[in-house]
Amino acid sequence: METVAGIPMCYDISFTVKLKELPAYFPDLETTGQPELDFDGTHIMGHSFNLHPIIYRDREHHKLLLHPMEWGVIPFYVKDERSFLRQRASMLNTRSERILGDEKSYWYKIRSRRCLVPVTGIYEHRAIKGWKKKVPYFIRLKNQPLFFLPGLYSVADLPDLETGEMLKRWTFSLITRDGNDLMKKIHNDGDNRGRMPLFLPLELSKEFLEEDLSSERYRDILQYEMPEAGMEAITVYTIRSAKPRPDGKGKNEYWEWEKLPAPGTGDPVLE
């Protein structure tokens, strides 16, 4: 087991398919930047601020594009990346309630910069009463092996920390909402307990990027709750260790934890 103190939602995702599979879901998708990203997508950590393939609609030509962006939004007004580094960790996720409901927030300012984050699953940790360490789960959609989490993106002009050359930094944040019954049983600890990414079926994911999306429809999508029956959650081996699994399998494959209470029992907060 591992110690993971106060992990909020959602800082760990998985993307284990080839980019060439994306046009099957979005036939008009065009690629910009790096056509292939060099990373092991079994476990992607938000705090690494690494590049991820992101789908968005170009504001000038209105095309659907795939572009590499860094996870963890850097607001367009930031001029000193180093001084913003600590705050950036709080920009990995966007609370859905703030996008349209908090006009003073940065998320409201970039509410029209909608994007989709292709994933094959996410990870979340569950606290159990009497256990010193948390148990990781891998969560995915049952009927859609590749799905698309909605997010917001931002573009900032910043100098390269080594050369001083001005660069456009494309960054994104995942949208989260109040969790369904399944996620509340798993994400049961920490300041952001009970939350989950905004899981959407494919048709709603596509609608999220439509140019003529009204404020009312935007709000409806942000309030969508994926039914528990449409999701699958399995326990996995520790994901935050550099050591390989004892059985040699991938981080997103099932691992049995001895004497693990059923979800909804052994909750350290409610019991």
C-alpha positions as a Python dict, from the first residue, in 0.01 Angstrom:
ca = {
    (1, 'M'): (0, 0, 0),
    (2, 'E'): (102, 362, -41),
    (3, 'T'): (70, 689, 143),
    (4, 'V'): (-127, 942, -57),
    (5, 'A'): (-236, 1232, 162),
    (6, 'G'): (-530, 1443, 55),
    (7, 'I'): (-523, 1360, -316),
    (8, 'P'): (-793, 1564, -492),
    (9, 'M'): (-979, 1472, -809),
    (10, 'C'): (-849, 1407, -1069),
    (11, 'Y'): (-469, 1396, -1097),
    (12, 'D'): (-410, 1054, -1254),
    (13, 'I'): (-533, 932, -1593),
    (14, 'S'): (-455, 661, -1847),
    (15, 'F'): (-436, 675, -2227),
    (16, 'T'): (-326, 350, -2385),
    (17, 'V'): (-439, 372, -2747),
    (18, 'K'): (-271, 511, -3059),
    (19, 'L'): (-361, 862, -3175),
    (20, 'K'): (-461, 719, -3512),
    (21, 'E'): (-769, 570, -3342),
    (22, 'L'): (-916, 913, -3259),
    (23, 'P'): (-1055, 989, -3610),
    (24, 'A'): (-1288, 690, -3569),
    (25, 'Y'): (-1467, 901, -3308),
    (26, 'F'): (-1408, 1241, -3476),
    (27, 'P'): (-1379, 1191, -3856),
    (28, 'D'): (-1302, 1561, -3923),
    (29, 'L'): (-1019, 1576, -3673),
    (30, 'E'): (-692, 1734, -3793),
    (31, 'T'): (-356, 1709, -3616),
    (32, 'T'): (-127, 2001, -3531),
    (33, 'G'): (202, 2016, -3341),
    (34, 'Q'): (355, 1676, -3266),
    (35, 'P'): (166, 1398, -3448),
    (36, 'E'): (285, 1146, -3189),
    (37, 'L'): (364, 1208, -2824),
    (38, 'D'): (641, 1002, -2668),
    (39, 'F'): (518, 881, -2330),
    (40, 'D'): (396, 574, -2147),
    (41, 'G'): (24, 638, -2125),
    (42, 'T'): (-60, 365, -1874),
    (43, 'H'): (-31, 616, -1591),
    (44, 'I'): (-15, 991, -1651),
    (45, 'M'): (28, 1219, -1348),
    (46, 'G'): (-106, 1571, -1353),
    (47, 'H'): (168, 1713, -1133),
    (48, 'S'): (423, 1633, -1403),
    (49, 'F'): (260, 1902, -1623),
    (50, 'N'): (338, 1689, -1928),
    (51, 'L'): (193, 1714, -2279),
    (52, 'H'): (-126, 1527, -2367),
    (53, 'P'): (-318, 1512, -2697),
    (54, 'I'): (-616, 1746, -2664),
    (55, 'I'): (-912, 1795, -2899),
    (56, 'Y'): (-1048, 2148, -2943),
    (57, 'R'): (-1216, 2367, -3203),
    (58, 'D'): (-996, 2632, -3362),
    (59, 'R'): (-1138, 2978, -3291),
    (60, 'E'): (-1021, 3128, -3622),
    (61, 'H'): (-1092, 2859, -3880),
    (62, 'H'): (-1349, 2662, -3673),
    (63, 'K'): (-1175, 2332, -3745),
    (64, 'L'): (-1163, 2039, -3505),
    (65, 'L'): (-797, 1999, -3412),
    (66, 'L'): (-578, 1764, -3210),
    (67, 'H'): (-300, 1956, -3039),
    (68, 'P'): (-50, 1866, -2762),
    (69, 'M'): (-114, 2066, -2445),
    (70, 'E'): (35, 2060, -2096),
    (71, 'W'): (-186, 1945, -1810),
    (72, 'G'): (-219, 2230, -1560),
    (73, 'V'): (-348, 2565, -1683),
    (74, 'I'): (-119, 2867, -1699),
    (75, 'P'): (-344, 3178, -1726),
    (76, 'F'): (-277, 3410, -2020),
    (77, 'Y'): (-182, 3694, -1785),
    (78, 'V'): (108, 3504, -1622),
    (79, 'K'): (448, 3649, -1717),
    (80, 'D'): (675, 3470, -1467),
    (81, 'E'): (635, 3093, -1488),
    (82, 'R'): (861, 3021, -1190),
    (83, 'S'): (658, 3234, -950),
    (84, 'F'): (337, 3066, -1067),
    (85, 'L'): (465, 2709, -1036),
    (86, 'R'): (321, 2637, -690),
    (87, 'Q'): (-18, 2781, -781),
    (88, 'R'): (-25, 2583, -1104),
    (89, 'A'): (-88, 2261, -910),
    (90, 'S'): (-431, 2403, -822),
    (91, 'M'): (-507, 2455, -1193),
    (92, 'L'): (-511, 2088, -1291),
    (93, 'N'): (-886, 2063, -1228),
    (94, 'T'): (-1179, 2297, -1286),
    (95, 'R'): (-1491, 2278, -1070),
    (96, 'S'): (-1791, 2267, -1303),
    (97, 'E'): (-1988, 2489, -1065),
    (98, 'R'): (-1746, 2778, -1117),
    (99, 'I'): (-1736, 2784, -1497),
    (100, 'L'): (-2073, 2953, -1542),
    (101, 'G'): (-2151, 3039, -1181),
    (102, 'D'): (-1847, 3240, -1074),
    (103, 'E'): (-1800, 3541, -1300),
    (104, 'K'): (-1489, 3651, -1110),
    (105, 'S'): (-1303, 3324, -1168),
    (106, 'Y'): (-1050, 3255, -1444),
    (107, 'W'): (-1263, 2958, -1550),
    (108, 'Y'): (-1550, 3191, -1634),
    (109, 'K'): (-1315, 3405, -1845),
    (110, 'I'): (-1207, 3104, -2054),
    (111, 'R'): (-1544, 2926, -2050),
    (112, 'S'): (-1560, 2930, -2432),
    (113, 'R'): (-1221, 2758, -2462),
    (114, 'R'): (-1369, 2411, -2436),
    (115, 'C'): (-1168, 2097, -2508),
    (116, 'L'): (-1175, 1719, -2473),
    (117, 'V'): (-914, 1501, -2304),
    (118, 'P'): (-893, 1150, -2460),
    (119, 'V'): (-849, 881, -2194),
    (120, 'T'): (-896, 509, -2147),
    (121, 'G'): (-950, 547, -1772),
    (122, 'I'): (-867, 743, -1457),
    (123, 'Y'): (-722, 648, -1119),
    (124, 'E'): (-859, 739, -779),
    (125, 'H'): (-759, 645, -422),
    (126, 'R'): (-987, 517, -147),
    (127, 'A'): (-922, 563, 224),
    (128, 'I'): (-1021, 281, 460),
    (129, 'K'): (-1069, 309, 834),
    (130, 'G'): (-771, 158, 1016),
    (131, 'W'): (-550, 142, 705),
    (132, 'K'): (-248, 373, 695),
    (133, 'K'): (-235, 380, 317),
    (134, 'K'): (-493, 428, 46),
    (135, 'V'): (-605, 176, -214),
    (136, 'P'): (-589, 284, -581),
    (137, 'Y'): (-872, 213, -823),
    (138, 'F'): (-880, 223, -1203),
    (139, 'I'): (-1212, 358, -1333),
    (140, 'R'): (-1338, 343, -1690),
    (141, 'L'): (-1660, 345, -1892),
    (142, 'K'): (-1807, 2, -1956),
    (143, 'N'): (-1920, 45, -2316),
    (144, 'Q'): (-1660, 292, -2443),
    (145, 'P'): (-1295, 181, -2415),
    (146, 'L'): (-1179, 525, -2533),
    (147, 'F'): (-1371, 823, -2395),
    (148, 'F'): (-1333, 1198, -2374),
    (149, 'L'): (-1330, 1405, -2055),
    (150, 'P'): (-1431, 1770, -2101),
    (151, 'G'): (-1191, 2044, -2000),
    (152, 'L'): (-1091, 2406, -2058),
    (153, 'Y'): (-771, 2523, -2223),
    (154, 'S'): (-562, 2838, -2207),
    (155, 'V'): (-281, 2989, -2417),
    (156, 'A'): (-5, 3201, -2259),
    (157, 'D'): (294, 3375, -2416),
    (158, 'L'): (594, 3293, -2198),
    (159, 'P'): (974, 3301, -2239),
    (160, 'D'): (1159, 2972, -2259),
    (161, 'L'): (1331, 2926, -1922),
    (162, 'E'): (1660, 2833, -2091),
    (163, 'T'): (1676, 3041, -2410),
    (164, 'G'): (1444, 3332, -2333),
    (165, 'E'): (1263, 3276, -2663),
    (166, 'M'): (893, 3365, -2645),
    (167, 'L'): (670, 3061, -2685),
    (168, 'K'): (298, 2994, -2689),
    (169, 'R'): (217, 2756, -2405),
    (170, 'W'): (-99, 2555, -2455),
    (171, 'T'): (-233, 2419, -2126),
    (172, 'F'): (-554, 2248, -2012),
    (173, 'S'): (-756, 2160, -1703),
    (174, 'L'): (-1002, 1873, -1643),
    (175, 'I'): (-1358, 1959, -1541),
    (176, 'T'): (-1486, 1790, -1223),
    (177, 'R'): (-1828, 1768, -1061),
    (178, 'D'): (-1998, 1616, -759),
    (179, 'G'): (-1948, 1240, -774),
    (180, 'N'): (-2207, 972, -840),
    (181, 'D'): (-2267, 697, -583),
    (182, 'L'): (-1976, 486, -709),
    (183, 'M'): (-1719, 766, -702),
    (184, 'K'): (-1832, 890, -361),
    (185, 'K'): (-1756, 543, -223),
    (186, 'I'): (-1406, 546, -375),
    (187, 'H'): (-1303, 912, -351),
    (188, 'N'): (-1400, 925, 16),
    (189, 'D'): (-1126, 1133, 177),
    (190, 'G'): (-946, 1467, 148),
    (191, 'D'): (-1062, 1823, 92),
    (192, 'N'): (-1220, 1733, -243),
    (193, 'R'): (-1370, 1398, -145),
    (194, 'G'): (-1679, 1288, -330),
    (195, 'R'): (-1586, 1452, -660),
    (196, 'M'): (-1516, 1300, -1000),
    (197, 'P'): (-1429, 1409, -1353),
    (198, 'L'): (-1723, 1505, -1571),
    (199, 'F'): (-1769, 1170, -1748),
    (200, 'L'): (-1977, 1210, -2065),
    (201, 'P'): (-2117, 970, -2325),
    (202, 'L'): (-1972, 1022, -2671),
    (203, 'E'): (-2259, 1229, -2810),
    (204, 'L'): (-2243, 1476, -2523),
    (205, 'S'): (-1865, 1498, -2560),
    (206, 'K'): (-1912, 1597, -2924),
    (207, 'E'): (-2183, 1847, -2837),
    (208, 'F'): (-1953, 2005, -2578),
    (209, 'L'): (-1731, 2131, -2864),
    (210, 'E'): (-2010, 2270, -3081),
    (211, 'E'): (-1967, 2638, -3163),
    (212, 'D'): (-2331, 2733, -3110),
    (213, 'L'): (-2358, 2577, -2765),
    (214, 'S'): (-2600, 2794, -2566),
    (215, 'S'): (-2540, 2887, -2204),
    (216, 'E'): (-2843, 2680, -2102),
    (217, 'R'): (-2720, 2372, -2287),
    (218, 'Y'): (-2366, 2429, -2157),
    (219, 'R'): (-2505, 2424, -1804),
    (220, 'D'): (-2703, 2106, -1876),
    (221, 'I'): (-2388, 1927, -1991),
    (222, 'L'): (-2191, 2044, -1686),
    (223, 'Q'): (-2464, 1897, -1465),
    (224, 'Y'): (-2470, 1558, -1639),
    (225, 'E'): (-2408, 1269, -1399),
    (226, 'M'): (-2274, 946, -1548),
    (227, 'P'): (-2483, 657, -1406),
    (228, 'E'): (-2295, 415, -1184),
    (229, 'A'): (-2413, 130, -1410),
    (230, 'G'): (-2217, 281, -1698),
    (231, 'M'): (-1886, 268, -1514),
    (232, 'E'): (-1645, 0, -1398),
    (233, 'A'): (-1395, 29, -1111),
    (234, 'I'): (-1124, -224, -1029),
    (235, 'T'): (-856, -219, -762),
    (236, 'V'): (-499, -194, -890),
    (237, 'Y'): (-152, -213, -744),
    (238, 'T'): (17, 101, -614),
    (239, 'I'): (53, 354, -896),
    (240, 'R'): (287, 604, -729),
    (241, 'S'): (586, 378, -692),
    (242, 'A'): (878, 345, -931),
    (243, 'K'): (897, -24, -848),
    (244, 'P'): (728, -259, -1097),
    (245, 'R'): (432, -471, -990),
    (246, 'P'): (532, -807, -839),
    (247, 'D'): (334, -986, -1111),
    (248, 'G'): (483, -777, -1393),
    (249, 'K'): (144, -655, -1517),
    (250, 'G'): (46, -299, -1606),
    (251, 'K'): (-65, -37, -1356),
    (252, 'N'): (-417, -38, -1498),
    (253, 'E'): (-474, -413, -1447),
    (254, 'Y'): (-662, -574, -1158),
    (255, 'W'): (-480, -635, -830),
    (256, 'E'): (-643, -812, -536),
    (257, 'W'): (-612, -645, -194),
    (258, 'E'): (-654, -884, 99),
    (259, 'K'): (-933, -812, 347),
    (260, 'L'): (-1051, -513, 147),
    (261, 'P'): (-1394, -393, 268),
    (262, 'A'): (-1661, -352, 4),
    (263, 'P'): (-1702, 2, -136),
    (264, 'G'): (-1924, 205, 95),
    (265, 'T'): (-1794, 32, 408),
    (266, 'G'): (-1488, 108, 616),
    (267, 'D'): (-1518, 479, 531),
    (268, 'P'): (-1291, 682, 762),
    (269, 'V'): (-1511, 992, 742),
    (270, 'L'): (-1860, 855, 792),
    (271, 'E'): (-1793, 565, 1031),
}
